[in-house]
């Protein structure tokens, strides 16, 4: 089994945080969750003791540290990883980390990572239906919430976002038949973010759908780009911009969006 991101059945949380907490011992700075009691049987909760203990020890290490999740299936019900840490800390996963069998509600969660930590999405949703995120505070070096292909009927309420790149749909179009249908973002606040609400699709891509989005009752505080719809998204400037995007964006509404733009 190769290296993979933390993989939940319905939600993918990507943690590349700078943690902070207790004293680390291994000379190589590697804190294996199995050394802290993780059973990796997919049945026993490995979060409360093993994952938290390993990350706590790693965070207060005086040298660069790694929380290692080796091969196996880990059940994680509730875990809080908090930083900053004394030294750079990486969360490396070679196994599968599962949440509860039906994770549909994410509520009162707090995610914090330094703004300069790139590619640290707070919550990433893909190939999921009927997920709700509410009453949460998210600050990262990338998107507070990113919504990938295959996501349907997603509701995001009462979320405070910042610092971050905002709440983003996509990017869509990099794979075949990308589709995102049904999104409501309501009563959210963005503070000091690069973007507010954003839709991203690639040019010169396969056919796809982005539809039925509602962005409503949103406050922007010192946001560089409060509303972005970019159908020529090109992350590394290696795109054929002469060919338009084939992702059909339709039935998208922006209502009651107010505040101050930084640009």
Backbone as CSV, one residue per row, in Angstrom:
resi,resn,N_x,N_y,N_z,CA_x,CA_y,CA_z,C_x,C_y,C_z
1,UNK,0.860,-1.201,0.000,0.000,0.000,0.000,0.890,1.243,0.000
2,UNK,0.691,2.125,-0.967,1.551,3.298,-1.076,1.098,4.439,-0.197
3,UNK,1.859,5.505,-0.265,1.541,6.701,0.508,0.259,7.307,-0.008
4,UNK,-0.648,7.668,0.896,-1.909,8.283,0.488,-2.310,9.318,1.516
5,UNK,-3.241,10.180,1.105,-3.782,11.164,2.036,-4.691,10.480,3.041
6,UNK,-4.967,11.177,4.141,-5.934,10.680,5.107,-7.251,10.492,4.375
7,UNK,-7.825,9.287,4.433,-8.979,8.972,3.604,-10.166,8.566,4.461
8,UNK,-11.182,9.435,4.558,-12.405,9.113,5.266,-13.413,8.618,4.243
9,UNK,-14.462,7.899,4.673,-15.461,7.402,3.731,-16.145,8.522,2.972
10,UNK,-16.449,9.607,3.620,-17.172,10.677,2.953,-16.441,12.000,2.982
11,UNK,-15.517,12.148,3.879,-14.834,13.423,4.013,-13.338,13.178,4.050
12,UNK,-12.615,14.014,3.388,-11.163,13.921,3.488,-10.638,15.153,4.182
13,UNK,-10.105,14.977,5.378,-9.455,16.062,6.087,-7.972,15.984,5.765
14,UNK,-7.393,17.038,5.278,-5.984,17.012,4.968,-5.260,17.872,5.996
15,UNK,-4.446,17.231,6.859,-3.732,17.944,7.901,-2.250,18.016,7.529
16,UNK,-1.747,19.226,7.263,-0.316,19.448,7.191,-0.065,20.625,8.114
17,UNK,-0.276,20.422,9.392,-0.251,21.501,10.359,1.085,21.554,11.072
18,UNK,1.387,22.721,11.660,2.501,22.804,12.584,1.929,22.653,13.965
19,UNK,2.079,21.474,14.544,1.507,21.179,15.843,2.339,21.784,16.956
20,UNK,1.805,21.751,18.178,2.578,22.136,19.342,2.078,21.449,20.599
21,UNK,2.946,20.739,21.341,2.490,20.190,22.631,3.611,19.624,23.501
22,UNK,4.114,18.378,23.567,4.974,17.800,24.630,6.387,17.419,24.150
23,UNK,7.168,16.607,24.889,8.555,16.327,24.531,8.708,15.061,23.699
24,UNK,9.423,15.137,22.542,9.599,13.980,21.710,10.888,13.249,22.020
25,UNK,10.872,11.892,21.872,12.013,11.100,22.284,12.807,10.444,21.151
26,UNK,12.154,9.869,20.118,12.919,9.126,19.120,14.011,9.979,18.485
27,UNK,15.195,9.375,18.331,16.325,10.121,17.780,16.058,10.563,16.352
28,UNK,15.267,9.760,15.613,14.980,10.123,14.227,13.760,11.024,14.094
29,UNK,13.100,11.322,15.210,11.951,12.220,15.181,10.683,11.606,14.632
30,UNK,10.631,10.277,14.486,9.446,9.605,13.944,8.603,9.057,15.092
31,UNK,7.348,9.471,15.141,6.424,9.045,16.190,5.357,8.161,15.550
32,UNK,5.521,6.869,15.681,4.636,5.881,15.072,3.409,5.695,15.962
33,UNK,2.216,5.880,15.400,1.007,5.786,16.221,0.843,4.398,16.840
34,UNK,1.415,3.372,16.212,1.321,2.031,16.797,2.124,1.924,18.087
35,UNK,3.178,2.723,18.196,3.954,2.738,19.434,3.173,3.377,20.577
36,UNK,2.085,4.064,20.235,1.255,4.725,21.245,-0.073,3.990,21.442
37,UNK,-0.149,2.765,20.931,-1.312,1.937,21.219,-2.318,1.780,20.108
38,UNK,-2.061,2.315,18.912,-3.009,2.153,17.808,-3.103,0.682,17.413
39,UNK,-4.330,0.179,17.268,-4.548,-1.225,16.934,-4.682,-1.456,15.429
40,UNK,-5.136,-0.438,14.715,-5.243,-0.515,13.250,-6.090,-1.694,12.788
41,UNK,-7.177,-1.963,13.508,-8.062,-3.061,13.108,-9.377,-2.566,12.517
42,UNK,-9.532,-1.244,12.411,-10.744,-0.680,11.839,-11.955,-0.754,12.731
43,UNK,-11.798,-1.231,13.968,-12.925,-1.393,14.890,-12.746,-0.580,16.169
44,UNK,-11.548,-0.631,16.741,-11.278,0.122,17.967,-10.897,1.553,17.635
45,UNK,-11.334,2.496,18.464,-11.056,3.909,18.243,-9.592,4.201,18.564
46,UNK,-8.830,4.563,17.535,-7.410,4.854,17.721,-7.135,6.333,17.948
47,UNK,-8.178,7.162,18.004,-7.972,8.606,18.066,-7.584,9.095,19.448
48,UNK,-8.370,8.721,20.453,-8.284,9.367,21.756,-6.933,9.166,22.430
49,UNK,-6.311,8.016,22.211,-5.027,7.750,22.856,-3.886,7.828,21.847
50,UNK,-3.902,6.965,20.853,-2.749,6.808,19.975,-2.464,8.043,19.121
51,UNK,-3.451,8.516,18.370,-3.222,9.636,17.464,-2.904,10.914,18.236
52,UNK,-3.656,11.174,19.280,-3.426,12.395,20.045,-2.103,12.343,20.797
53,UNK,-1.760,11.196,21.353,-0.501,11.083,22.089,0.697,11.244,21.160
54,UNK,0.637,10.605,20.002,1.747,10.698,19.056,1.932,12.123,18.558
55,UNK,0.829,12.789,18.212,0.942,14.157,17.708,1.383,15.123,18.793
56,UNK,0.963,14.873,20.026,1.366,15.718,21.142,2.870,15.613,21.380
57,UNK,3.380,14.388,21.388,4.816,14.184,21.574,5.613,14.802,20.428
58,UNK,5.129,14.610,19.201,5.834,15.139,18.039,5.898,16.651,18.067
59,UNK,4.836,17.249,18.531,4.737,18.701,18.478,5.735,19.399,19.391
60,UNK,6.086,18.781,20.487,7.033,19.440,21.388,8.466,18.951,21.179
61,UNK,8.660,18.148,20.116,10.001,17.685,19.793,10.881,18.871,19.425
62,UNK,12.137,18.819,19.825,13.076,19.895,19.513,13.671,19.757,18.120
63,UNK,13.429,18.617,17.475,13.899,18.411,16.107,12.697,18.182,15.197
64,UNK,12.916,18.288,13.898,11.836,18.044,12.936,11.217,16.679,13.202
65,UNK,9.887,16.637,13.258,9.201,15.420,13.682,8.215,14.951,12.623
66,UNK,7.892,13.665,12.706,6.916,13.060,11.805,5.978,12.170,12.617
67,UNK,4.675,12.385,12.462,3.686,11.456,13.006,3.413,10.441,11.904
68,UNK,3.788,9.198,12.154,3.697,8.164,11.129,2.502,7.253,11.389
69,UNK,1.657,7.122,10.365,0.527,6.194,10.414,0.835,5.080,9.418
70,UNK,1.362,3.934,9.887,1.761,2.865,8.969,0.554,2.146,8.368
71,UNK,0.809,1.133,7.558,-0.270,0.399,6.895,-1.233,-0.194,7.918
72,UNK,-2.487,-0.234,7.536,-3.536,-0.716,8.420,-4.761,0.158,8.276
73,UNK,-5.839,-0.210,8.948,-7.079,0.565,8.920,-7.360,1.084,10.320
74,UNK,-7.479,2.405,10.425,-7.606,3.062,11.723,-8.972,3.725,11.834
75,UNK,-9.681,3.459,12.914,-10.942,4.136,13.187,-10.649,5.344,14.063
76,UNK,-11.046,6.524,13.585,-10.785,7.768,14.314,-12.103,8.503,14.474
77,UNK,-12.591,8.599,15.702,-13.888,9.232,15.939,-13.757,10.735,16.109
78,UNK,-12.831,11.171,16.944,-12.681,12.592,17.242,-11.229,12.855,17.585
79,UNK,-10.611,13.804,16.897,-9.212,14.115,17.167,-8.967,15.596,16.938
80,UNK,-8.180,16.193,17.813,-7.822,17.598,17.687,-6.309,17.704,17.656
81,UNK,-5.783,18.208,16.550,-4.350,18.402,16.404,-4.091,19.906,16.430
82,UNK,-3.310,20.341,17.371,-3.184,21.776,17.614,-1.736,22.224,17.509
83,UNK,-1.488,23.380,16.913,-0.161,23.949,16.789,-0.162,25.391,17.256
84,UNK,0.956,26.105,17.092,2.163,25.698,16.369,3.054,24.793,17.203
85,UNK,4.027,24.171,16.532,4.940,23.248,17.209,6.325,23.866,17.335
86,UNK,7.170,23.194,18.111,8.536,23.683,18.297,9.344,23.582,17.009
87,UNK,9.116,22.531,16.245,9.862,22.292,15.010,8.884,21.850,13.924
88,UNK,9.307,21.884,12.653,8.410,21.432,11.584,7.907,20.016,11.844
89,UNK,6.602,19.815,11.655,5.977,18.526,11.938,5.128,18.093,10.752
90,UNK,5.300,16.839,10.346,4.571,16.293,9.200,3.699,15.136,9.667
91,UNK,2.491,15.057,9.117,1.569,13.947,9.382,1.582,13.065,8.142
92,UNK,2.197,11.883,8.235,2.380,11.021,7.061,1.557,9.741,7.201
93,UNK,0.705,9.485,6.214,-0.236,8.368,6.297,0.036,7.352,5.191
94,UNK,0.290,6.101,5.598,0.446,4.996,4.653,-0.749,4.046,4.716
95,UNK,-1.583,4.206,5.710,-2.754,3.358,5.878,-4.027,4.088,5.525
96,UNK,-5.140,3.551,5.982,-6.456,4.153,5.751,-7.007,4.620,7.087
97,UNK,-7.408,5.886,7.147,-7.979,6.453,8.371,-9.460,6.686,8.130
98,UNK,-10.297,5.946,8.834,-11.743,6.009,8.638,-12.418,6.753,9.776
99,UNK,-13.394,7.550,9.405,-14.265,8.151,10.409,-15.387,7.160,10.702
100,UNK,-16.406,7.613,11.414,-17.564,6.766,11.654,-18.196,6.396,10.314
101,UNK,-18.897,5.266,10.226,-19.395,4.766,8.938,-20.202,5.775,8.136
102,UNK,-20.994,6.633,8.799,-21.778,7.634,8.084,-21.519,8.999,8.707
103,UNK,-20.537,9.668,8.152,-20.185,10.999,8.634,-20.855,12.022,7.726
104,UNK,-21.963,12.590,8.175,-22.711,13.524,7.349,-22.744,14.924,7.937
105,UNK,-22.460,15.050,9.225,-22.521,16.348,9.888,-21.175,16.668,10.518
106,UNK,-20.612,17.817,10.132,-19.381,18.314,10.750,-19.751,19.621,11.434
107,UNK,-19.701,19.648,12.753,-20.192,20.797,13.500,-19.210,21.187,14.601
108,UNK,-19.081,22.508,14.796,-18.273,23.059,15.892,-16.848,22.531,15.849
109,UNK,-16.266,22.555,14.655,-14.889,22.104,14.479,-13.993,23.332,14.381
110,UNK,-12.761,23.221,14.866,-11.791,24.309,14.740,-10.518,23.758,14.134
111,UNK,-10.103,24.339,13.010,-8.889,23.921,12.316,-7.998,25.142,12.160
112,UNK,-6.739,25.003,12.566,-5.834,26.145,12.516,-4.473,25.722,11.995
113,UNK,-4.019,26.389,10.937,-2.671,26.189,10.408,-2.150,27.551,9.969
114,UNK,-0.834,27.783,10.042,-0.282,29.071,9.618,-0.619,29.378,8.167
115,UNK,-0.854,30.645,7.870,-1.234,31.045,6.514,-0.152,30.712,5.498
116,UNK,1.106,30.673,5.939,2.200,30.400,5.006,2.371,28.915,4.707
117,UNK,1.644,28.045,5.384,1.700,26.606,5.099,0.844,26.299,3.875
118,UNK,1.483,26.084,2.742,0.764,25.910,1.485,0.088,24.548,1.411
119,UNK,-0.961,24.478,0.583,-1.669,23.214,0.308,-2.197,22.545,1.565
120,UNK,-2.742,23.354,2.458,-3.308,22.804,3.700,-4.802,23.101,3.755
121,UNK,-5.569,22.478,2.859,-7.022,22.637,2.911,-7.534,22.217,4.283
122,UNK,-8.470,23.008,4.824,-9.059,22.636,6.101,-9.914,21.396,5.970
123,UNK,-10.897,21.437,5.083,-11.780,20.294,4.819,-11.904,20.140,3.308
124,UNK,-11.695,18.929,2.828,-11.896,18.644,1.405,-12.996,17.602,1.265
125,UNK,-13.961,17.887,0.413,-15.081,16.977,0.180,-15.055,16.524,-1.275
126,UNK,-15.185,15.231,-1.485,-15.253,14.694,-2.837,-16.070,13.417,-2.858
127,UNK,-16.800,13.192,-3.957,-17.611,11.972,-4.118,-18.498,11.724,-2.907
128,UNK,-19.172,12.782,-2.458,-19.996,12.707,-1.247,-21.340,13.365,-1.492
129,UNK,-22.352,12.909,-0.751,-23.708,13.419,-0.928,-24.308,13.763,0.433
130,UNK,-24.890,14.969,0.536,-25.633,15.328,1.731,-24.788,15.665,2.939
131,UNK,-23.635,16.280,2.734,-22.761,16.652,3.850,-23.098,18.063,4.321
132,UNK,-23.093,18.267,5.647,-23.307,19.596,6.228,-22.125,19.971,7.108
133,UNK,-21.609,21.181,6.903,-20.555,21.748,7.743,-21.124,23.001,8.380
134,UNK,-21.064,23.101,9.710,-21.675,24.257,10.369,-20.927,24.641,11.636
135,UNK,-21.113,25.909,12.026,-20.633,26.439,13.309,-19.165,26.108,13.543
136,UNK,-18.329,26.383,12.543,-16.918,26.015,12.625,-16.015,27.201,12.309
137,UNK,-14.772,27.113,12.786,-13.755,28.140,12.557,-12.572,27.471,11.872
138,UNK,-12.202,27.985,10.691,-11.145,27.348,9.904,-10.160,28.408,9.423
139,UNK,-8.882,28.184,9.708,-7.817,29.040,9.208,-6.688,28.168,8.692
140,UNK,-6.295,28.351,7.423,-5.295,27.471,6.805,-4.451,28.254,5.812
141,UNK,-3.531,27.533,5.157,-2.738,28.134,4.102,-3.308,27.874,2.725
142,UNK,-4.485,27.274,2.663,-5.147,27.017,1.381,-6.647,27.230,1.578
143,UNK,-7.497,26.409,0.985,-8.938,26.615,1.117,-9.436,26.219,2.502
144,UNK,-10.362,27.011,3.038,-11.052,26.584,4.262,-11.842,25.314,3.979
145,UNK,-12.610,25.353,2.899,-13.336,24.170,2.432,-13.153,24.091,0.924
146,UNK,-12.737,22.939,0.437,-12.659,22.730,-1.009,-13.605,21.602,-1.393
147,UNK,-14.266,21.780,-2.525,-15.294,20.836,-2.970,-14.888,20.269,-4.314
148,UNK,-14.609,18.971,-4.330,-14.143,18.326,-5.539,-15.245,17.630,-6.302
149,UNK,-14.852,16.975,-7.366,-15.818,16.326,-8.254,-16.574,15.229,-7.510
150,UNK,-17.815,15.016,-7.950,-18.658,13.995,-7.346,-19.383,14.435,-6.095
151,UNK,-19.231,15.700,-5.713,-19.918,16.197,-4.512,-21.318,16.673,-4.879
152,UNK,-22.304,16.327,-4.038,-23.692,16.700,-4.302,-24.376,17.112,-3.008
153,UNK,-25.213,18.132,-3.118,-26.074,18.545,-2.002,-25.269,18.822,-0.728
154,UNK,-24.308,19.726,-0.852,-23.443,20.102,0.265,-23.959,21.405,0.869
155,UNK,-24.063,21.461,2.199,-24.530,22.659,2.896,-23.457,23.144,3.863
156,UNK,-23.097,24.421,3.754,-22.085,25.027,4.623,-22.711,26.249,5.278
157,UNK,-22.832,26.224,6.618,-23.487,27.301,7.353,-22.609,27.771,8.510
158,UNK,-22.692,29.061,8.801,-22.089,29.607,10.024,-20.622,29.219,10.164
159,UNK,-19.868,29.393,9.100,-18.440,29.084,9.132,-17.651,30.381,9.076
160,UNK,-16.656,30.497,9.969,-15.720,31.626,9.952,-14.450,31.146,9.267
161,UNK,-14.072,31.825,8.179,-12.941,31.401,7.357,-11.867,32.480,7.327
162,UNK,-10.650,32.140,7.716,-9.532,33.051,7.621,-8.485,32.810,8.701
163,UNK,-7.194,32.949,8.308,-6.704,33.199,6.945,-6.865,31.953,6.085
164,UNK,-6.963,32.173,4.777,-7.136,31.035,3.873,-7.338,31.565,2.460
165,UNK,-7.621,30.647,1.539,-7.955,31.008,0.166,-9.459,31.051,-0.059
166,UNK,-10.247,30.819,0.993,-11.693,30.908,0.879,-12.363,29.550,0.802
167,UNK,-13.596,29.549,0.294,-14.347,28.314,0.040,-14.416,28.132,-1.472
168,UNK,-13.913,26.999,-1.956,-13.728,26.822,-3.396,-14.428,25.582,-3.930
169,UNK,-15.065,25.760,-5.075,-15.553,24.630,-5.865,-14.484,24.319,-6.898
170,UNK,-13.995,23.095,-6.898,-12.972,22.706,-7.851,-11.565,22.771,-7.277
171,UNK,-10.621,22.590,-8.170,-10.817,22.786,-9.597,-11.465,21.565,-10.261
172,UNK,-12.360,21.862,-11.219,-13.065,20.828,-11.967,-12.532,20.769,-13.396
173,UNK,-12.508,19.575,-13.966,-12.135,19.421,-15.361,-10.813,18.735,-15.600
174,UNK,-10.101,18.430,-14.537,-8.807,17.778,-14.732,-8.968,16.285,-15.001
175,UNK,-10.109,15.720,-14.596,-10.412,14.319,-14.888,-11.709,14.248,-15.691
176,UNK,-12.050,13.077,-16.180,-13.231,12.914,-17.029,-14.522,13.046,-16.228
177,UNK,-15.519,13.685,-16.847,-16.877,13.745,-16.305,-16.948,14.344,-14.903
178,UNK,-16.161,15.360,-14.646,-16.226,16.031,-13.347,-17.593,16.674,-13.167
179,UNK,-18.152,16.526,-11.969,-19.499,17.026,-11.710,-19.626,17.454,-10.257
180,UNK,-20.194,18.633,-10.063,-20.499,19.135,-8.719,-21.871,19.783,-8.800
181,UNK,-22.859,19.195,-8.122,-24.243,19.654,-8.225,-24.825,19.838,-6.829
182,UNK,-25.312,21.041,-6.555,-25.998,21.288,-5.296,-25.073,21.736,-4.187
183,UNK,-24.980,23.052,-3.988,-24.150,23.615,-2.919,-24.830,24.851,-2.362
184,UNK,-24.930,24.926,-1.037,-25.414,26.131,-0.372,-24.371,26.582,0.643
185,UNK,-23.917,27.817,0.499,-23.007,28.446,1.463,-23.743,29.654,2.022
186,UNK,-24.064,29.629,3.317,-24.914,30.674,3.878,-24.409,31.107,5.261
187,UNK,-24.552,32.410,5.528,-24.226,32.983,6.838,-22.784,32.662,7.248
188,UNK,-21.861,32.928,6.334,-20.441,32.688,6.596,-19.683,34.014,6.584
189,UNK,-18.545,34.042,7.265,-17.716,35.239,7.352,-16.299,34.911,6.902
190,UNK,-15.772,35.748,6.006,-14.405,35.600,5.521,-13.600,36.803,5.988
191,UNK,-12.466,36.567,6.627,-11.637,37.656,7.140,-10.185,37.451,6.721
192,UNK,-9.645,38.438,5.992,-8.245,38.400,5.596,-7.891,37.277,4.651
193,UNK,-8.841,36.824,3.851,-8.581,35.716,2.929,-8.174,36.230,1.548
194,UNK,-7.478,35.382,0.790,-7.131,35.746,-0.583,-8.384,35.824,-1.449
195,UNK,-9.276,34.867,-1.251,-10.538,34.822,-1.987,-11.680,34.602,-1.008
196,UNK,-12.889,34.909,-1.484,-14.067,34.603,-0.690,-14.659,33.300,-1.171
197,UNK,-15.675,33.380,-2.035,-16.263,32.185,-2.644,-15.753,32.084,-4.077
198,UNK,-15.389,30.873,-4.463,-14.677,30.723,-5.738,-15.112,29.456,-6.465
199,UNK,-15.253,29.572,-7.791,-15.521,28.428,-8.664,-14.372,28.346,-9.661
200,UNK,-13.734,27.167,-9.759,-12.563,27.007,-10.623,-12.776,25.832,-11.576
201,UNK,-12.628,26.087,-12.877,-12.659,24.998,-13.859,-11.490,25.167,-14.821
202,UNK,-10.985,24.045,-15.292,-9.833,24.063,-16.193,-10.273,24.337,-17.629
203,UNK,-9.423,25.009,-18.422,-9.687,25.134,-19.854,-9.325,23.832,-20.558
204,UNK,-9.782,23.692,-21.803,-9.407,22.548,-22.637,-9.569,21.224,-21.880
205,UNK,-10.771,21.024,-21.329,-11.004,19.840,-20.497,-12.189,19.037,-21.044
206,UNK,-12.451,17.903,-20.418,-13.598,17.082,-20.796,-14.896,17.734,-20.325
207,UNK,-16.023,17.268,-20.863,-17.317,17.802,-20.463,-17.574,17.537,-18.984
208,UNK,-18.269,18.479,-18.345,-18.615,18.319,-16.939,-19.687,19.311,-16.539
209,UNK,-20.108,19.243,-15.279,-21.220,20.070,-14.799,-20.866,20.702,-13.463
210,UNK,-21.190,21.987,-13.333,-21.133,22.695,-12.049,-22.429,23.488,-11.949
211,UNK,-23.358,23.040,-11.103,-24.674,23.678,-11.128,-25.346,23.690,-9.766
212,UNK,-26.342,24.571,-9.672,-27.205,24.685,-8.493,-26.413,25.086,-7.249
213,UNK,-25.750,26.247,-7.347,-24.982,26.786,-6.233,-25.670,28.037,-5.703
214,UNK,-25.757,28.162,-4.387,-26.298,29.358,-3.741,-25.278,29.856,-2.723
215,UNK,-24.827,31.098,-2.891,-23.957,31.769,-1.930,-24.760,32.936,-1.365
216,UNK,-25.111,32.873,-0.081,-26.093,33.806,0.472,-25.690,34.273,1.868
217,UNK,-25.933,35.563,2.131,-25.736,36.138,3.466,-24.297,35.927,3.942
218,UNK,-23.373,36.522,3.196,-21.946,36.325,3.455,-21.281,37.675,3.704
219,UNK,-20.406,37.717,4.713,-19.670,38.928,5.075,-18.212,38.765,4.671
220,UNK,-17.676,39.776,3.968,-16.275,39.791,3.553,-15.549,40.912,4.288
221,UNK,-14.523,40.555,5.055,-13.716,41.537,5.770,-12.289,41.525,5.228
222,UNK,-11.939,42.583,4.484,-10.574,42.708,3.964,-10.184,41.491,3.118
223,UNK,-11.044,41.145,2.179,-10.831,39.991,1.301,-10.327,40.483,-0.058
224,UNK,-9.267,39.856,-0.572,-8.683,40.302,-1.833,-9.665,40.167,-2.999
225,UNK,-10.256,38.997,-3.156,-11.188,38.733,-4.257,-12.449,38.089,-3.688
226,UNK,-13.442,38.883,-3.338,-14.626,38.336,-2.661,-15.368,37.270,-3.460
227,UNK,-15.523,37.471,-4.772,-16.231,36.504,-5.619,-15.369,36.199,-6.835
228,UNK,-15.103,34.918,-7.069,-14.275,34.515,-8.209,-14.970,33.385,-8.963
229,UNK,-15.174,33.594,-10.261,-15.597,32.512,-11.151,-14.562,32.438,-12.260
230,UNK,-13.726,31.431,-12.220,-12.579,31.323,-13.120,-12.688,30.038,-13.936
231,UNK,-13.047,30.187,-15.219,-13.154,29.011,-16.083,-11.924,28.842,-16.972
232,UNK,-10.853,29.534,-16.589,-9.544,29.311,-17.204,-8.508,29.088,-16.110
233,UNK,-8.897,28.334,-15.104,-7.991,28.059,-13.991,-6.826,27.213,-14.492
234,UNK,-5.620,27.642,-14.165,-4.418,26.948,-14.626,-3.371,27.058,-13.532
235,UNK,-3.227,25.992,-12.760,-2.406,26.055,-11.551,-0.928,26.265,-11.840
236,UNK,-0.405,25.664,-12.886,1.041,25.724,-13.125,1.378,26.300,-14.503
237,UNK,0.461,27.065,-15.060,0.678,27.729,-16.344,1.048,26.749,-17.460
238,UNK,0.465,25.549,-17.406,0.704,24.554,-18.445,-0.627,24.146,-19.067
239,UNK,-1.369,25.135,-19.535,-2.709,24.889,-20.072,-2.825,25.502,-21.459
240,UNK,-3.760,24.985,-22.222,-4.089,25.572,-23.512,-5.250,26.539,-23.306
241,UNK,-4.927,27.785,-23.047,-5.953,28.778,-22.744,-6.773,29.170,-23.967
242,UNK,-6.360,28.726,-25.154,-7.114,29.054,-26.362,-8.375,28.204,-26.493
243,UNK,-8.427,27.098,-25.758,-9.597,26.218,-25.798,-10.395,26.429,-24.520
244,UNK,-11.659,26.811,-24.627,-12.436,27.124,-23.420,-12.736,25.887,-22.578
245,UNK,-13.126,26.153,-21.351,-13.534,25.074,-20.455,-14.836,24.446,-20.952
246,UNK,-14.941,23.126,-20.792,-16.169,22.426,-21.171,-17.014,22.074,-19.945
247,UNK,-16.640,22.630,-18.809,-17.473,22.475,-17.619,-18.605,23.494,-17.711
248,UNK,-19.827,23.012,-17.775,-20.979,23.901,-17.902,-21.416,24.384,-16.526
249,UNK,-21.220,25.675,-16.271,-21.634,26.280,-15.003,-23.012,26.906,-15.184
250,UNK,-23.979,26.508,-14.336,-25.342,27.013,-14.497,-26.052,27.100,-13.154
251,UNK,-27.074,27.963,-13.123,-27.910,28.128,-11.936,-27.066,28.429,-10.696
252,UNK,-26.240,29.459,-10.813,-25.373,29.897,-9.709,-25.841,31.271,-9.252
253,UNK,-26.094,31.430,-7.952,-26.574,32.726,-7.454,-25.717,33.220,-6.300
254,UNK,-25.473,34.541,-6.303,-24.757,35.228,-5.231,-25.710,36.272,-4.657
255,UNK,-26.053,36.135,-3.375,-27.039,37.028,-2.771,-26.538,37.548,-1.426
256,UNK,-26.845,38.798,-1.147,-26.566,39.415,0.148,-25.107,39.217,0.578
257,UNK,-24.200,39.482,-0.354,-22.773,39.434,-0.039,-22.301,40.863,0.190
258,UNK,-21.709,41.114,1.340,-21.380,42.483,1.737,-20.055,42.514,2.490
259,UNK,-19.489,43.721,2.600,-18.254,43.868,3.355,-17.260,44.741,2.625
260,UNK,-15.965,44.493,2.879,-14.896,45.333,2.355,-13.891,44.470,1.607
261,UNK,-13.592,44.895,0.362,-12.573,44.216,-0.425,-11.215,44.840,-0.151
262,UNK,-10.174,44.010,-0.132,-8.821,44.517,0.090,-8.158,44.926,-1.211
263,UNK,-8.758,44.605,-2.346,-8.149,44.897,-3.641,-8.810,46.102,-4.287
